[in-house]
Amino acid sequence: MNERIAGNNWEATDFGPLQSWPDELKMTINLCLGTTMPTAIYWGKDLRLLYNDAWAPIAGEKHPWALGRRAQEVWSDIWDVIQPQLHAVLETGIGFSVKDQMLPMSRGGRIQQTHWDYSFTPIHDADGAVVGIFNQGNETTARLSAERALRASEQRLEYALGATDTVGTWDWDVPNDRVFADARFAKLYGVDQARAAEGVSILEFFLGVHPEDLPQLRRAIEIAISTGTLFSQEYRLRHADGSVRWVIAEGRPVLTPNGTPLRFPGISFDITQRKNAETALRESEERFRAITNSIDQMIWSTKPNGFHDFYNSRWYEFTGVPYGSTDGEAWNDMFHPDDQERAWATWRHCLATGKPYHIEYRLRHHSGQYRWVLGRAQAVHDDNGTITRWFGSCTDIQEIVDAREVLAKSRGDLEREIADRTAKLMETEAQLRHAQKMEAIGHLTGGIAHDFNNMLAVILGAITMLERRAARGETDLTRYIEAAKDGANRAASLTHRLLAFSRRQSLEPVVLDANRLVQGMKDLLEHALGQAIDVEIRMQTGLWTIRADASQLENALLNLAVNGRDAMPDGGKLTIETANANISKEYATENAITAGQYVVLTVTDTGIGMDEDTVARAFDPFFTTKDVGEGSGLGLSQIFGFVRQSNGHVKIFSRLGSGTTVKIYLPRHHDQN
């Protein structure tokens, strides 16, 4: 800068020729150029800039352009900060200094926050007037950044240590035997926290160490401070309440060049939880080994890649191999040569897919023979589903395999015996079905013969009387003719009922309004049932139409009404209801009908009711609970035949003492027009 100033053409500037510079400026510029401190001069009312080599880096990319320039031009980026300071010195003649002043300087094309220590000192002429300003300064940006980073680091460390009571720090002044410790360290060792902060002898901290661990701790400390090596020791601390905590202390002493220990800083961690976990893990492993060695199965375990790293004692007892000799993949050599490829392929497939391992193979016994075993294994997964380990077992199944072979040899004989017994059983069932059929036919023919004999007796009796009267010449024969006709009609009615039961009678179905049909029967029902029976009819509005034989439906309702009357000898109430209903698929399947829409006609009496056995047989032909001569037993069977022939369904609900309800379901008729 001395050469630059000397070689510059100052005549064209406010400074004028170098030889004409005033003594005050020459003296100050000599002082500026002669110091190694960053120094600058702001001269004249425009505060034009002169500076030395140490100050040049402050100008940055403005150097050397800044030489002789006005301060406002050079420091346009920070002019609003330094302009008041400079002018105050010019006006008052009083110097100005500042520390860590933030200046937003333009560097590298962008504004950066910089910090500075600097001073402005007035330069006076012979008359005492301020003609310039002497400036010295240093940038403190790096120092402040480092201090801030250090404070932030210390703060983060303090936050981290303060988040737990399990970590404490110490600093041992070895020559003076003073241990300075934070509150956490003091608390761990049971030392008063205030005294620990001021520094106490290391012996006070030794008081909290378990007596069994103290000698080893002392030896480790002596070795560290004599060699300057890293100190790391685990030991127990006893608290006043009797509890014991495990800690690990780590540090490194600071020695002088001749090996004298000066300081010994370090940190202690409470590792009680880790120690407890290690103890629990060790006990768990001992229990695991005890359990696996107490069972008959061979137990093994592998890493996720299938590398075997554990076998229980049963494995070595069975195989007779040395301990550890089958770790890794050596276990495959224990299989029978014919089974190795199959077993290995199955195992690799399970490792790749995570599927359970299940296989039978021959394993070499310590006798030298191969025995069949059952191998099983299951993968253990972590929370993410990743396989962490495989646990497996081998079970000796040689006796089972032998039994299977014996069973296989006798299987043919057993199958032949089963076939013979099945044939005999089918023959017996056929004979039983034939006997049941003959019994049913016997019941049916017996009932028909009995009824027909009664009716033929009436007809034959009437004809006999006609013959006798006619022989005597009598002409009053009408009542005998009527009796014969009545007997014949009864026989025809019986035949009609049999046809209805067998669903072979001819029906004349028409579209019906069941409400209208029931309403039309009310007078007939009241007359037929008598005054002791109260008849009530309930009809649903909007009832669907049906397609059925009107006379057969009337006869069915009348038959049910008469049955209800007979079940109410002391009088009662008979109710006939109509309703729309939907038959579900489940109900239709159970009762062998078609699911869908039906019209339901319900006849309910308040009579004596029936037990379960009677309800179960109610539709059987010729079954009746009435006395001989009071009923043929074909009434309900005729209703059953008519309803089934009409593609409907009939159901009885009854209980002794609670009356009887009979529901007739007839399919809804859908108008096709």
C-alpha positions in Angstrom: 0.0 0.0 0.0 3.0 2.3 0.6 4.0 1.8 -3.1 0.4 2.3 -4.3 0.0 5.5 -2.4 3.4 6.8 -3.5 2.8 5.9 -7.1 -0.8 7.2 -7.4 -1.6 10.4 -9.3 -3.3 12.5 -6.6 -3.3 15.8 -8.5 -6.7 15.0 -10.0 -8.2 14.3 -6.6 -9.2 16.4 -3.6 -6.0 15.3 -1.9 -3.8 17.3 -4.4 -0.1 16.5 -5.1 1.5 14.2 -2.6 4.2 16.9 -1.8 1.4 19.3 -0.8 -0.3 17.1 1.7 -0.5 18.8 5.1 1.8 17.7 7.9 -1.2 16.2 9.9 -2.0 13.9 6.9 1.6 12.9 6.3 2.1 12.1 9.9 -1.1 10.1 10.1 -0.4 8.2 6.9 3.1 7.3 8.1 1.5 5.9 11.3 -1.1 4.0 9.3 1.4 2.4 6.9 3.9 1.6 9.7 1.5 -0.5 11.8 0.5 -4.1 11.3 -3.0 -3.4 12.7 -5.8 -3.0 10.2 -5.8 0.8 9.9 -7.5 3.3 7.6 -7.8 7.1 7.3 -11.0 9.0 6.4 -9.8 12.4 5.2 -11.6 15.7 4.6 -15.2 16.6 4.5 -15.9 13.8 2.0 -14.1 11.3 4.2 -11.9 9.9 1.4 -10.3 6.6 2.2 -6.6 5.7 2.7 -5.5 2.4 4.3 -2.6 0.0 4.9 -2.0 -3.6 3.8 -3.6 -5.1 6.9 -6.8 -3.2 6.3 -7.0 -4.2 2.5 -8.8 -7.5 3.1 -11.6 -5.6 4.9 -12.4 -3.9 1.6 -12.6 -7.3 -0.1 -13.3 -7.1 -3.8 -13.4 -3.3 -3.5 -9.7 -3.2 -3.1 -7.7 -1.4 -4.6 -10.6 0.5 -6.2 -11.5 1.9 -2.8 -8.2 3.8 -2.4 -9.0 7.6 -2.4 -12.7 7.0 -2.8 -15.4 8.7 -0.6 -16.5 6.6 2.3 -20.1 6.7 1.1 -19.1 5.2 -2.2 -17.0 2.5 -0.6 -19.5 1.6 2.2 -22.8 2.1 0.5 -24.0 -1.2 1.9 -23.4 -0.2 5.6 -23.5 3.6 5.2 -26.7 3.9 7.2 -24.8 2.3 10.2 -21.4 4.1 10.1 -22.5 7.5 8.7 -23.9 8.7 12.0 -20.9 7.4 13.9 -18.4 9.1 11.5 -20.3 12.4 11.4 -20.6 12.5 15.2 -16.8 12.3 15.4 -16.4 15.1 12.8 -18.8 17.3 14.6 -17.9 16.7 18.2 -14.2 15.8 17.9 -14.8 12.9 20.3 -13.6 9.5 19.4 -16.0 6.5 19.1 -15.5 2.7 19.6 -17.7 -0.3 19.4 -17.5 -4.1 20.0 -19.2 -6.8 17.9 -21.0 -4.3 15.8 -23.2 -6.1 13.2 -22.6 -4.7 9.7 -24.6 -6.1 6.7 -21.8 -6.1 4.2 -22.0 -7.1 0.5 -19.7 -10.0 -0.1 -19.7 -12.3 -3.1 -22.8 -10.8 -4.6 -24.9 -11.2 -1.5 -25.5 -9.4 1.8 -23.8 -11.2 4.8 -24.1 -10.3 8.5 -20.6 -9.5 9.8 -19.4 -8.4 13.2 -16.6 -6.0 14.0 -14.6 -4.4 16.8 -13.5 -0.9 15.6 -12.8 2.7 16.7 -13.0 6.1 15.1 -10.4 8.7 16.4 -10.5 12.4 15.3 -7.4 13.9 13.5 -6.9 17.6 14.4 -5.0 20.3 12.5 -2.8 22.9 14.1 -5.9 25.0 14.9 -7.7 22.0 16.6 -10.2 21.5 13.8 -11.2 17.9 12.9 -9.8 17.2 9.4 -10.0 13.4 9.3 -10.7 10.2 11.2 -8.2 7.5 12.2 -9.8 4.0 12.0 -8.6 0.7 13.4 -10.7 -2.5 13.6 -10.9 -6.3 13.4 -13.7 -8.6 12.2 -15.1 -10.7 15.0 -17.6 -12.7 12.9 -15.7 -16.0 13.1 -15.1 -15.7 16.8 -18.8 -14.9 17.5 -19.9 -17.8 15.3 -17.6 -20.1 17.2 -18.7 -18.8 20.5 -22.4 -19.2 19.5 -21.7 -22.7 18.2 -19.9 -23.5 21.5 -22.7 -22.1 23.6 -25.3 -24.0 21.5 -23.2 -27.2 21.8 -22.9 -26.7 25.5 -26.6 -26.0 25.7 -27.5 -29.1 23.7 -25.3 -31.1 25.9 -26.9 -29.7 29.0 -30.3 -30.3 27.6 -29.3 -33.9 26.8 -27.8 -34.5 30.2 -30.6 -32.7 31.9 -33.2 -34.9 30.3 -32.2 -37.8 32.5 -30.8 -38.4 36.0 -28.7 -41.3 34.8 -25.8 -39.3 33.4 -23.4 -37.1 35.3 -20.1 -35.4 34.7 -17.0 -34.7 36.8 -13.7 -32.9 36.7 -11.0 -34.1 39.2 -8.2 -31.6 40.1 -5.7 -34.3 40.8 -2.9 -32.3 42.5 -5.4 -30.6 44.9 -7.7 -33.7 45.1 -10.8 -31.7 44.4 -13.6 -33.3 42.3 -16.0 -30.8 40.8 -19.2 -32.6 39.7 -22.6 -31.6 38.4 -25.8 -32.2 40.3 -26.6 -35.5 38.4 -23.2 -37.0 39.3 -23.5 -36.0 42.9 -27.0 -37.5 43.1 -25.8 -40.8 41.6 -23.0 -41.0 44.3 -25.1 -39.7 47.2 -22.9 -36.5 47.7 -24.4 -33.1 48.6 -24.9 -31.3 45.3 -23.9 -27.9 46.5 -20.6 -29.2 48.0 -19.9 -31.2 44.8 -20.3 -28.1 42.7 -17.6 -26.4 44.9 -15.3 -29.4 44.8 -14.8 -32.2 47.3 -12.2 -35.0 47.8 -12.6 -38.1 45.7 -12.8 -40.1 48.9 -16.3 -38.8 49.5 -17.4 -40.3 46.2 -15.7 -43.6 47.0 -18.0 -43.9 50.1 -20.9 -44.7 47.8 -19.1 -47.4 45.9 -19.9 -51.0 46.8 -17.1 -52.4 49.0 -16.6 -55.4 46.8 -16.0 -53.2 43.7 -13.9 -50.4 45.3 -10.5 -52.1 45.1 -10.8 -52.8 41.4 -12.0 -49.2 40.8 -9.0 -47.8 42.7 -6.6 -49.9 40.6 -8.2 -48.8 37.3 -7.9 -45.1 38.4 -4.2 -45.6 39.3 -3.4 -47.2 36.0 -5.2 -44.4 34.1 -3.5 -41.4 35.8 -0.1 -43.1 35.6 -0.3 -43.9 31.9 -2.8 -41.3 30.6 -4.9 -44.0 28.9 -8.6 -44.2 28.7 -10.4 -45.1 31.9 -13.6 -47.2 31.7 -15.0 -49.1 34.6 -18.3 -50.7 35.6 -19.2 -51.0 39.4 -22.0 -50.8 41.8 -23.2 -47.9 44.0 -25.0 -48.3 47.3 -27.6 -45.8 48.3 -28.8 -44.8 51.7 -32.1 -46.6 51.2 -30.3 -49.9 50.6 -30.8 -50.0 46.8 -27.9 -50.8 44.5 -27.3 -49.1 41.1 -24.8 -50.1 38.4 -22.8 -47.3 36.7 -20.1 -47.1 34.1 -17.5 -44.3 34.5 -15.4 -43.2 31.6 -12.7 -40.5 31.2 -9.1 -39.7 30.3 -6.6 -37.9 32.5 -4.6 -34.9 31.4 -0.8 -35.2 32.1 2.1 -32.8 32.0 5.0 -33.5 29.6 6.8 -35.3 32.4 3.7 -37.4 33.2 2.4 -35.6 36.2 -1.5 -35.8 36.3 -3.2 -32.4 36.3 -6.9 -33.0 35.6 -9.1 -36.1 35.2 -12.5 -35.2 33.5 -15.1 -37.8 32.8 -18.7 -38.9 32.7 -20.7 -41.6 34.5 -23.8 -43.4 33.2 -26.4 -45.3 35.2 -26.5 -48.7 33.6 -28.8 -50.5 36.1 -31.5 -51.2 33.5 -28.9 -52.7 31.1 -27.5 -54.8 33.9 -31.0 -56.0 34.9 -31.8 -56.7 31.3 -28.5 -58.7 30.9 -29.3 -60.7 34.1 -32.9 -61.3 32.8 -31.6 -62.4 29.4 -29.0 -64.7 31.0 -31.7 -66.3 33.3 -34.0 -66.6 30.3 -31.3 -68.3 28.3 -30.7 -70.7 31.2 -34.4 -71.5 31.5 -34.6 -72.0 27.7 -31.8 -74.4 27.7 -33.2 -76.2 30.7 -36.6 -76.6 29.0 -35.2 -77.7 25.7 -33.0 -80.2 27.3 -35.9 -81.7 29.4 -38.0 -82.8 26.5 -37.7 -85.8 24.2 -37.7 -83.9 20.9 -34.5 -82.6 19.3 -34.7 -78.8 19.3 -32.7 -76.5 17.0 -32.6 -72.8 16.0 -31.2 -70.9 13.0 -30.6 -67.4 11.9 -32.9 -65.8 9.3 -30.6 -67.2 6.5 -31.0 -70.8 7.8 -27.6 -71.0 9.5 -27.9 -73.4 12.4 -26.5 -72.0 15.7 -28.2 -74.0 18.4 -29.1 -77.7 19.2 -30.3 -79.0 22.5 -28.7 -82.0 24.2 -31.3 -84.5 22.7 -29.8 -83.8 19.2 -26.3 -84.7 20.2 -27.6 -87.7 22.2 -29.6 -89.0 19.2 -26.9 -88.4 16.5 -23.8 -89.0 18.7 -21.9 -86.2 16.9 -19.5 -83.8 18.7 -21.0 -80.5 20.0 -20.9 -77.8 17.4 -20.0 -80.1 14.5 -23.4 -79.7 12.8 -23.6 -75.9 13.0 -24.2 -73.9 9.9 -25.1 -76.1 6.9 -23.3 -79.2 8.1 -26.6 -80.6 9.4 -27.5 -81.6 5.8 -24.9 -84.4 5.9 -26.9 -86.1 8.7 -29.7 -87.0 6.4 -30.0 -90.2 4.4 -28.3 -89.6 1.0 -31.7 -90.3 -0.7 -33.4 -87.6 1.4 -30.8 -84.8 1.3 -31.8 -83.2 -2.0 -35.6 -83.3 -1.1 -35.0 -82.0 2.5 -32.6 -79.2 1.3 -35.1 -78.0 -1.4 -38.0 -77.9 1.1 -35.9 -76.0 3.6 -34.7 -73.4 1.0 -38.3 -72.9 -0.1 -39.4 -72.2 3.5 -36.5 -69.8 4.0 -37.6 -67.9 0.9 -41.3 -67.8 1.6 -41.5 -67.8 5.4 -43.9 -70.8 5.3 -43.7 -73.4 8.1 -41.3 -76.2 7.6 -42.8 -79.7 7.7 -41.1 -82.8 6.4 -40.3 -86.5 7.1 -36.8 -87.8 6.4 -34.3 -90.3 7.7 -31.7 -89.1 10.2 -28.5 -90.9 11.0 -28.7 -92.4 14.5 -25.7 -92.7 16.8 -26.0 -96.5 16.2 -25.1 -95.9 12.6 -28.6 -96.8 11.4 -31.0 -94.2 9.8 -34.3 -93.6 11.6 -37.3 -91.7 10.3 -38.0 -88.3 12.0 -40.5 -85.6 11.6 -39.0 -82.2 11.1 -40.9 -79.0 11.9 -39.9 -75.3 12.1 -41.6 -72.0 12.5 -40.3 -68.5 11.6 -40.2 -65.7 14.2 -41.1 -62.3 12.8 -40.6 -58.8 14.2 -43.2 -56.0 14.2 -42.4 -55.3 10.5 -42.9 -58.9 9.5 -39.2 -59.5 8.9 -38.0 -63.0 9.9 -35.6 -62.8 12.8 -35.1 -66.4 13.6 -36.3 -70.0 13.0 -37.1 -72.5 15.7 -37.5 -76.1 14.9 -37.8 -79.7 16.2 -37.1 -83.3 15.1 -39.2 -86.1 16.5 -38.3 -89.8 16.2 -41.2 -91.4 14.4 -39.6 -94.7 13.4 -42.2 -96.7 15.4 -45.1 -94.8 13.7 -43.6 -95.5 10.2 -43.2 -99.2 11.1 -46.9 -99.2 12.2 -48.0 -97.5 9.0 -46.3 -100.2 6.9 -48.0 -103.0 8.9 -51.3 -101.2 8.5 -50.7 -100.8 4.7 -50.2 -104.6 4.4 -53.6 -105.4 6.0 -55.5 -102.6 4.2 -56.6 -104.9 1.4 -58.1 -107.4 3.8 -59.8 -104.7 5.7 -61.3 -103.1 2.6 -62.7 -106.5 1.5 -64.3 -107.0 4.9 -65.8 -103.5 4.8 -67.2 -104.2 1.3 -68.9 -107.5 2.5 -70.4 -105.8 5.6 -71.7 -102.9 3.5 -73.4 -105.3 1.1 -75.0 -107.2 4.0 -76.1 -103.9 5.5 -77.7 -102.7 2.3 -79.5 -106.1 2.0 -80.8 -105.7 5.6 -82.0 -102.1 4.9 -83.8 -103.3 1.8 -85.6 -105.9 3.8 -86.5 -103.4 6.5 -87.9 -100.9 3.9 -90.0 -103.8 2.4 -91.3 -104.7 5.8 -92.2 -101.1 6.6 -93.9 -100.8 3.2 -95.9 -103.9 3.9 -96.8 -102.7 7.3 -98.0 -99.3 5.9 -100.0 -101.1 3.2 -101.5 -103.4 5.9 -102.6 -100.3 8.0 -104.0 -98.7 4.8 -105.9 -101.7 3.5 -107.1 -102.5 7.0 -108.6 -99.1 7.4 -110.1 -99.1 4.0 -111.6 -102.6 4.5 -113.1 -101.6 7.8 -114.8 -98.5 6.4 -115.9 -100.3 3.2 -117.4 -103.2 5.3 -119.4 -100.7 7.4 -120.7 -99.0 4.2 -121.4 -102.3 2.4 -123.3 -103.5 5.5 -125.6 -100.6 5.2 -126.2 -101.2 1.5 -126.7 -105.0 1.9 -129.0 -104.5 4.9 -131.1 -102.0 2.9 -131.3 -104.4 -0.1 -132.3 -107.3 2.1 -135.1 -105.3 3.6 -136.2 -104.3 0.1 -136.3 -108.0 -0.9 -138.4 -108.9 2.1 -140.9 -106.1 1.7 -141.1 -106.6 -2.0 -141.9 -110.3 -1.5 -144.7 -109.4 0.8 -146.0 -106.9 -1.7 -145.4 -103.9 0.3 -144.9 -100.6 -1.5 -143.4 -98.4 1.2 -139.7 -99.0 0.2 -138.4 -95.4 0.0 -136.4 -95.3 3.3 -134.6 -98.5 2.4 -133.7 -97.2 -1.0 -132.4 -93.9 0.6 -130.4 -96.0 3.1 -128.7 -97.9 0.2 -128.0 -94.7 -1.7 -126.5 -93.1 1.5 -124.2 -96.1 1.9 -123.1 -95.9 -1.7 -122.5 -92.1 -1.4 -120.4 -92.7 1.7 -118.3 -95.2 -0.2 -117.9 -92.7 -3.0 -116.8 -90.1 -0.5 -114.2 -92.5 1.0 -112.8 -93.1 -2.5 -112.8 -89.3 -3.1 -110.8 -88.8 0.1 -108.3 -91.5 -0.9 -107.8 -89.8 -4.2 -107.3 -86.5 -2.4 -104.7 -88.0 -0.1 -102.9 -89.6 -3.0 -103.1 -86.4 -4.9 -104.8 -88.1 -7.8 -108.3 -86.5 -7.6 -109.3 -84.1 -10.4 -109.3 -80.5 -9.3 -111.0 -77.6 -10.9 -108.8 -74.6 -10.0 -110.1 -71.1 -10.5 -108.8 -67.6 -9.5 -110.2 -66.9 -6.0 -110.5 -64.1 -3.6 -109.9 -65.9 -0.3 -111.5 -63.1 1.7 -114.7 -63.4 -0.3 -114.7 -67.2 0.0 -114.3 -67.1 3.8 -116.8 -64.4 4.3 -119.3 -66.4 2.3 -118.8 -69.4 4.6 -119.6 -67.5 7.8 -123.3 -68.4 8.0 -122.5 -72.1 7.2 -119.8 -72.2 9.9 -122.0 -70.7 12.6 -124.8 -73.1 11.8 -122.5 -76.1 11.6 -120.6 -75.3 14.8 -123.5 -74.3 17.0 -124.1 -71.5 19.4 -121.5 -72.7 21.9 -118.7 -71.7 19.4 -117.9 -68.1 18.8 -116.8 -67.6 15.2 -114.5 -64.7 14.4 -113.2 -63.9 10.9 -110.2 -61.5 10.4 -109.4 -60.6 6.8 -106.3 -58.6 5.5 -107.1 -55.8 3.2 -105.2 -55.9 -0.2 -105.1 -59.7 0.0 -103.5 -61.4 -3.1 -105.5 -63.7 -5.3 -105.0 -67.5 -5.4 -105.8 -70.2 -8.0 -107.4 -73.2 -6.3 -110.4 -75.5 -6.3 -113.1 -73.5 -4.5 -115.1 -76.5 -3.3 -112.0 -78.3 -2.0 -110.8 -75.2 -0.2 -114.3 -74.7 1.4 -114.3 -78.4 2.4 -110.9 -78.1 4.0 -111.9 -75.0 6.0 -115.1 -76.7 7.1 -113.3 -79.8 8.1 -110.8 -77.8 10.2 -113.7 -75.9 11.7 -115.5 -79.1 12.7 -112.3 -80.5 14.2 -111.9 -77.3 16.2 -115.5 -77.6 17.4 -114.9 -81.2 18.5 -111.8 -80.1 20.4 -114.0 -77.5 22.3 -116.7 -79.7 24.0 -117.5 -77.0 26.5 -117.5 -74.2 23.8 -114.9 -71.7 22.9 -113.7 -69.5 20.1 -112.8 -70.3 16.5 -110.9 -67.7 14.5 -110.3 -67.8 10.7 -107.7 -65.3 9.4 -106.3 -64.4 6.0 -102.9 -62.8 5.3 -100.2 -62.3 2.7 -96.8 -64.0 3.5 -93.3 -64.4 2.0 -91.7 -67.9 2.3 -87.9 -67.6 2.7 -85.4 -69.9 0.9 -84.4 -71.6 4.2 -88.0 -72.4 5.2 -88.9 -73.5 1.7 -85.9 -75.9 1.6 -86.8 -77.4 5.0 -90.4 -78.0 3.9 -89.8 -79.0 0.3 -91.8 -76.1 -1.2 -91.0 -73.2 -3.5 -89.9 -69.9 -1.9 -92.0 -66.9 -2.8 -95.3 -65.1 -2.1 -98.2 -67.0 -0.5 -101.7 -66.4 0.9 -102.1 -67.9 4.3 -105.5 -69.1 5.7 -105.3 -69.7 9.4 -107.8 -71.6 11.6 -107.3 -71.3 15.3 -109.4 -72.9 18.1 -109.1 -72.6 21.9 -109.6 -76.3 22.5 -107.7 -78.9 24.4 -104.8 -79.0 21.9 -102.5 -81.9 21.0 -99.2 -83.3 22.2 -96.1 -83.6 20.0 -96.7 -87.2 19.0 -100.3 -86.5 17.9 -99.2 -83.4 15.9 -96.5 -85.5 14.2 -99.2 -88.1 13.0 -102.1 -85.8 12.4 -101.8 -86.0 8.6 -101.4 -89.8 8.5 -104.4 -91.6 6.8 -106.9 -93.2 9.1 -105.2 -91.7 12.2 -107.8 -90.2 14.5 -108.1 -89.4 18.2 -111.9 -89.8 18.1 -113.8 -92.8 19.2 -114.7 -95.6 16.8 -117.5 -94.6 14.4 -116.9 -90.9 15.1 -114.3 -90.3 12.3 -112.6 -92.0 9.5 -109.1 -90.4 10.1 -109.0 -89.1 6.5 -110.0 -85.5 7.1 -106.6 -84.0 7.7 -104.9 -86.3 5.2 -107.5 -85.1 2.6 -106.6 -81.5 3.4 -102.9 -82.4 3.1 -103.4 -84.0 -0.3 -105.5 -81.1 -1.6 -103.0 -78.4 -0.5 -100.0 -80.3 -1.8 -101.8 -80.9 -5.2 -102.3 -77.1 -5.2 -98.5 -76.5 -4.8 -99.1 -75.3 -1.3 -98.1 -76.1 2.3 -100.0 -76.9 5.5 -98.6 -76.6 9.0 -100.0 -77.5 12.5 -99.1 -75.7 15.7 -100.5 -77.1 18.9 -99.8 -77.7 22.6 -101.9 -79.6 25.2 -104.3 -77.1 26.9 -103.4 -74.2 24.6 -105.5 -74.9 21.5 -104.6 -75.6 17.9 -103.6 -73.5 14.9 -103.6 -74.8 11.3 -102.0 -72.7 8.6 -102.7 -73.3 4.9 -100.3 -71.7 2.5 -101.5 -71.3 -1.2 -99.3 -69.7 -3.9 -100.1 -66.2 -4.9 -101.7 -66.0 -8.4 -100.0 -63.5 -10.7 -102.3 -62.1 -13.4 -100.8 -63.0 -16.8 -103.1 -60.6 -18.8 
